Each structure stands twice: as C-alpha cells, then as structure tokens.
C-alpha cells in the first residue's frame, strides 16, 4: 500500500473519531464553544487530507460541514439539532468512503450523488445567494476582470472560469508561494493582484513575512481543472464558472499539518516477534533456577555468583518486559470507533431510537486484546439492539422513554480490563430461557426446574441457542452468543451477565491487560504436573478431606455459607485420585456458578510464555497451550473452565 495512503487511513479515521466525540458533546450542549472548535479543527484538517486523494465528493461535503461550524464559531451561535444530525451523517459517510478507499483504491460512482444529497442538508439561504448557478450573473469580483479581458485581442481565447485566491496571511511560513500557485492555473488569460484590505499598507507598516494580497484571474480551462490547480489550498480560493451552464463556486479549506510527532511506526509483526523473543528469554531465565540449584550441591560459592547473575538478568528482563508491554499497548479507540455509526445504522434499520454512550475508549490494552475485542462486542451490541431494547411503542407502554439507551463502558482495574455493555431494555427472563431450552431439547423439564436463574441466563451462550422468533438482517440465526463466549475465552477473559427483567441487561467482560506472558499456577495431579492460568482461578482453598460431603454422585463443601460442588481433576483427566487428609481445591466458575476442583498439590506461580496447542494437542479437550518449565520439560496448560463445563 502507498505510504501516503496508509498514513491517511490512520489519521483520517482518527479525525473522524475526534469529530464524532465533539459532536456527542454538542448534542448535550449546542453552545459548547470548545466542542464546536474541536469539531471544526478536525473537519478542517480532514478536508485538507482528503484533498490529497481522488475524493472530491468528500471534499465538497466536508467543506459544507466546515462552513456550518465556522458560522457557529464566528457568531457564537448554537448549532441547530438538524445541522448536528447532518454533521453526524457527513462524518459517517466520510468514514465509509475512507473504508472504500482502503478496499477499492477509489470511490464508487455513487459517491457523487450521495454527496449531493447530503450537501442539501447543509445549504442555507446565504450559501444559495453566494453560489453561481445556471442563469445567474457572475459574482461581483469577477466583473472587472471580465471587462479588462473584453478589451483584448479578438482572437483571444474565451474565459470559462474565474478564481479569487486569498492566501492565508501565514502562508509563507508553510513554504507556500501564492504567485507560483496562481501561475500554475492552466490556460491562464488574466491575473490581477490587489490588497486584501481597503488599500495597500504604507512601506513602514509592511510586515514582509505576512501575505496581504488577493489574486484574481481568468482561465480558458474548465472549472474542474482550475479547481484542481488550487487542490492544496482549497480553503483559500473561490472558483466560479463563467459559463452559466457550468457548476458554481466551490470554496474549500485545508489545514497545514502541525509539527511532526516524535513517532516511529513499526510493523505489528516485528513487535510481536520482539514479544515472542522476550517470552523465550523469560523461559530461559526460569531454567537458570534449576541449574543454580544443581550448582549449589557442587560449589556453593559458584551458586551464589550464579544467583547474583540471575538477579541482574531478571532485573533487566523485568525492565524489558515493561518496555515491550508499553510498546504493545494501544488505545481501544480505533477498535471501537465504528460502534457509534453502526448503532445508528442498526437502530434506523430496526426503527428504534437509541442513545449510545461510549465511555473510556481511550483505555490502553495489549494490541492482541484490542484486535480481538471487536468481534464479541459486535455480537453483544447487535443482540442488545435487536433483542434487548424494546420497540418504542412497547417502551412507552412499559412507562419507559421511547428512546432506548445503550452504554459501552471500559475501565482498567489492576491488571484487568473491564468492559461493560448495558442497556435499559426488557432484560433476560430466566423462565423464558428455560422454556426455550426445553423446547429445543437442551435440557429436560426436571433439569430446567432445578436450574438456578444465573445458570439459566447463561444458557444464551449455548451453541445454537436463540430466543428469536424470526431471522432478521440483524440477528436470530442461533449464532453469535456462543461465538462471544469463545472469542472472550480465546483472549483469556471471562464474561458475566447481570439482568433484571423489564429493566435491562449488563454484560461484563473481564480481560487481561497484558498478553505477552501468562501467570500460571503449577499444580500436581498424581505424578504429573500441569499449569493453570491464574485468570481461571477465583481462589484456592485448603480444608480437611472429611469436610467434603457426598451429595448424589458427587461431593460438595460449604464455603462462606454457600454449597460448592467439588470435582476431581485426576478424574477429569482420566487418572486416579490419590486420597489425602487435606483437600487442596481450586475454585473456578462454570456457567456463572462457583465450582471447586481438587488437586494433589499446589506448587509455585510462574510468569511464562504460553504457546497455543499444535498438532495432536490442538484436538485435546481442556488444553489451552504449552510452556517450558525451569528444567526444560514441557508443561501442559489446562483450560479449567472447559474441563469442568
């Protein structure tokens, strides 16, 4: 991909996001001057950026948006709600065009008509008065030029286009040469230079580094060709077609880029390779512990020196780990920027007015988490809009506002990222879930009756489960929520549901902030040793074995006045359980409920690089990956929630 285009795709989307964030503030306060300024600057810069590519429809649309914002800024006016809505639509469409440019390398033929329709949302009486339309006389500034041209040779070319170029006073500081720009107009017939103010300043008052001239001219070239000559300074020029059948004035703006940021762009694959190398280094450092232990039996002084060397290595590794982790940390904003537009489009498709709030999108997470989060959130948002939030008439009948509310909130809590998606819709009715589960053969009536509400609610994550009565363009195909759970678990995360029938639902995703290494708890089952991610463990418990009470075919124990079922990890792995006077338990969660797993021994905790299972291991149930231990042996890493499910 062209380097300039690649840079534009990044910066263009950032500018759309900045403008959308400002518009969200303006919807709450139409006179928020700071927000209006912020949106204006973002639109101003974006319009200059699209001018570098074949995106004329976007240029025209963004120019109209900028004009509206400029009037509000200059006159300290509140933005009309209709204009705010038009601004949102213009930015949404620009966002689509940026996607299209990345995908196809150009805008399709529908871009022009779409731009024309959206431009109609912005056109005011003042705009119409200033425009040169079919049958209208040329603007006043063009008449003197036309008169002078009329005195020329009879065989001279006929002027077709006029322009009035008012260079920015600071244009010299950006390396612009106004005369050279005007001189580059094709088929130039006449040129006039006049003072920008009432008259030329006195020699003593002239500031040589400030441009105070206006350049007017005539050309035999077409409107489009003259406009193209001022492509880099579209905000400083007005172009008028002299032929009444041609198009009108087309002023535009561009903003010079600020000082170059001290940023080095590196391919993600290189950063990933660096992270893998760091993981291998951590594994190698862990292996030193075993070597030092062996050296201690041979030469105690040598072991001490080795231990000191390992401490220095570990200190350097810790610093490198922090640095690489910081490099891999990215804002969630680029991953989430599509949601406001997507919510508006889906809500319009469903005929539901929805107010969407996005909080905490600037939180930084590991790139792997940022890349993988969009898919599960996409399914959750679509289901919230389709199934969760009711139609306006049903909401009004339930004494709710006709407009639904959907909130996506991201926050950091220690080493975890909490992502909360809340709606004020109908909520999830556990009894309805049970009836659907029985009808679909997912459970018997007896099992459904004994199923707690929390477990019944989590049945929505079962493969093929759906409460939709009909397939729509948004959801209802029986897929999606199981994909959400699978995607979250691939990211080593968990998901919880809090729903109140009639009041709404909240999905809480808990994800690790760091994805380079995984903290494992090493446990023993018989003569075998395994690793279990600490993310999968709620807590560890040691109790006397005689406190495990038989119940049905299994065993339970009481933890803080709550009955917790107990499973044997040895039995789950097809091994034989070793009886012991003290039971060592790992408490995890299955279907939202706590479950304890008994192990024979709990060893150390390690930070290590876990590699995904490959080959035959990839087909094993309950194995999430492998890593190397200090002595160089392979340690299987278990997926505890999958084993107990």
Steps between C-alpha positions, in 0.01 A plus 500: 500500500624853422662655809305826464171311471585283799571809707174660386295192593632520855475876545170532310328253729647671804360833382155351439510359851604836650220678315242243607609533863456878477157463344398274788581788735313747279184289518505562876583872469447663160701806612807310619760727337792269578322204342404702192862614463622143535260369236588788268873429528450130440275558196733772373802269514309202362386701199855598427606136524234364264609767253818301441300213352227449243224575751331810356153404635648481850675835453174673402309343786761582762524856371128549555532351849788733577303806381222420748747458782686818404179706513422361844852585618508853364154601616504299825181324394348176616502225241154403383416134580435442130848626414654282770322201351625598154855528636475151647376362167779679312766351726344155484503518121859623497591207722340264247689667216828455687420129535414489130824673404696243700305210348466608136755778457227742385148619573222336301266682260235543769725732701404811300121460533535409870709812557243714318216371717693561822609844380135596485483452876753780550400757236373821651349810339840670522664211317242517223545875464878465462487213254536546127216293359362454152368827362645711784739791439867457595610613848585870541875447529502332159350793305815725487708209374243424233499866390879510462499172312239637265748766381749237388562357156201379309661167447578449868373192670163527672516490882306214649600521866590770749670469836561718803794377708548653847816339641515443873705779668737235642537308175870590464579315821362182345721538195212599271561726199167667409625638168634161395171334597296752301746481209445125480136547398464351150412725204541814710361810321513778757642559847440781747662561840324724750533575872293286731382804698385849404830584332871427490673554836773763534856390449582556867213279619558207266574171671714317239414155634125552480301459180243781457408457133207354308559345159218492244515346158329362191566173323384330184519167680200322646373553854637160609851568364524839668371357825763225479777764477402618849466149640750564778334825614128443436395706804669812360339515157160556343462361148210612280388358168437785254285285276160504673449134414804400702515441873528758771753623740680232687694640793687256714751491782817326599711514807874462508614214709650590833847416612587141432442284804793312641352169389662199340255268326600135523327202340294306752670173402834638614360597838341155531836340419662714768236388750557134407873548549435652841285201591779262402742705710271466802485123449880485476533704820262264676722209392796661681333427833535125446861539388586712804342242730721230347808724526428559868564133572839514323638847581314723743698816408439440131129464568498833686671675208255338256209611715630858498537483121148366465369784716658755265358316198155489657522873576584573135226266380248676722599835349485360148162344577362837611639668189368241253165494677482878470582479128222248448250710694255674269188705554171318455363803313591376146335163570185659638466801269258316268243434772328843508437485126403134513252560784338784306468288187359193679265713709368665184458159337301375801301822539623552856629835626816417695733723701845345501768599749863393476711553812867423553590423140844654557596219742814326377528123473730251337465503121387137499210588731410808296495299177290220648245708689301634206349163400332413835388859554348507153276202581407641841406840356293349219311277744443788742350709221289220352396294804579714802357846434128498425319678219389856586130412544583216740732725699236769532246237609748391769533863623847535351635775272446416133874543447709205615840533658809291431825565687843354432734569791867399513716528811824359632511317833852397595626260234151445359285688251130521581266550204137559590216512248170609657155559357174613656293248306277210586767299681538122490218291648646176644161325479477580129855370451406174675192456279705559184770260622239229559338563161839473327591184686791658686371383840222296652211662689638356824846647437348833402301517823813435706710746298580823690413831335867591443572167330181527293600847381838371384325250273496779242866409444411142403578411140200558273287649779276789392180655631432680172170412341616599152827554317571867430777690331646567844477169691291195568698226326594321822863607478681781665483465878695172497751678277519778759595256775754322277661830394523627857653174621756513217610829650529329841201696623168431663148635459226552756133593460294721730142531380177621656184416301334819386792724597796398288812287464870550562773281352831532683812381320816460707814483286874501575676827422828322418519220243878443471535260792252299701515453874454132579437303814691172478312206653558125539256223417657169594845490345408752231542877512278757325464875474173688549462871410434704812226676303301175521530473878274699733677381814681202655366316805652243739258303718494165676388223267230391745325833437425392143143374522358241254198631307347283229781372279740775607630695798450850632635726771382821663693819429377816672150357546482391136494140377771443238520182289840327491652321201822302486751623242654152494163354403444771238837414346433124505741430786459358849442729796747470787328518842646754744397634843500858369308595186662765281233672290502748214174697475402599147173586328280299268183649350544790740497275807800413724644149465796356694759270343713278722872463427776307677743789550534870433851605398647833390365785294689591183483765228566332168426495130212265416494375144171390338461122467603356165471162332334231712488733801266732313232231502526425873212614718594746772853585382563869430872482419849398609802660659848402615589453866824593673650157431412518129206258509167575331213607724143458380283802577142403578180686419325453833156644408488273194591192705224555755233612252 
